[in-house]
Amino acid sequence: MEAIKTCFKKYATFNGCAGRPEFWYWVLFTWILSMIAYTIDTAISGSTDPLNRTLLISNIIMFLTVVPTMAVSVRRLHDAGHSGWWFLLTFTVIGALLLLYWYVCPSKKQSAC
């Protein structure tokens, strides 16, 4: 719960560091929240057909969590000893695999964090 509070407190803070627990608890939280929103959207639309389903709740959840997700990801990269600009690799397939590797790496001992 503390990691989720921290991510909301540092909503758009891209400097500093985020340890592995903070990052991964945030990822788990957003994944569970997304699944709940998707289930609600399916219940509201009454259809399991993806083309006939409105994703209003899911879009609201995504809108509210996209900035803190980017921020905690950049802070995690800082903690792993990398520049936050590497986050842009998210938009490539191979880069996303490299980022996943860096996200699971242990923290580097840095005085900048």
N, C-alpha and C positions, 0 to 999 in steps of 0.2 A: 504494500500500500504506500510505503514511503517513497518508492521509486516513481510511482504514478503521480504522487503529489509534487515531487521534485520536477517532473517533466512539465506539469501544468504551471508551476511557479516560474520555471525557466522557459515559458511558452515560445519565445522567439530569441533565446539566447544562444548564439552560435559560437561563442568563445568559452573557453574552459574545457573541462573533461567530464565524461560520463563513463563510469565503470561498467563492466559486463552485466552485473545484476540490474542496474538502472536501465540499461538498454534493452535487455531481454525481457524484463518484466513489462516494460512499455510495449514491446512487440506483442507479447502475450495478451496484454490488456486490449490493445487495438484490434487484435485478431478476434478475440471473444466478442468485443463490442460490435465488430463488423458482422459476425455471424448472427448475433441477436438482431441487428438491424435488418439483415437480409431475410431472416425468418419473419420479422414483422412486415416487411415489404411484401413477402409472398402471401402472408395471411390477409393483408389489406387488399391486394389485387385479386386474390382468389384464384390465381392461375399459377401453374408450375412452368408454363411456357415462357422462356426468357424474353421473347419478343413482345409478349402481352403484359409484362410485369412493369409496374412503376417502381423505381428505386429511390423514392423521396427520402426515406429515413436513412438509407445507406449513403446517399449523397450528402446529407446534412452531417452525418458522422464523419465522412471522409473530409468534408470541408473544415470541420472543427479540429481534426487531428493531423492534417497534412503538415502544418507548420511545426508543431512540436515534434513530429516524427522526423522531419528533416533536421531540426535543431539537435535532437538527441543523437541522431546518426552522425552529424558533423562532430559533436562533442565526443562521441565514441571513437571516431577516427583520430581525433587529437589525443585521446587517452592511449590509443594503440601506437602513437608515434608517427602519425601521417597527417598530411594537410587536409583540411576540410574540403578543399576543392576536388579531392578524389571522389566525393559524393556524386559528382556529375556522371561517374561511371554507372550509376544506377540505371541510366537510360540505354545501356548496352547489355547484351546477354553475357558476354564473357566478363565484362567489368563487374556485373552484379555478382558473379561467382567469386571474383577477387575480393570484393567488398565483404561478402559473407565470410570469407576466410579471415579478413582483418577484424571483423566484428567478433569472431570467436577467439582471437589471439589474446593472450594476457596483456595487462596494462604495462606500459613502459614507465619507468620511474623518471618523471619529468618535473622540473621546478616550475615550468610555465603553467601548469595546471593548478 
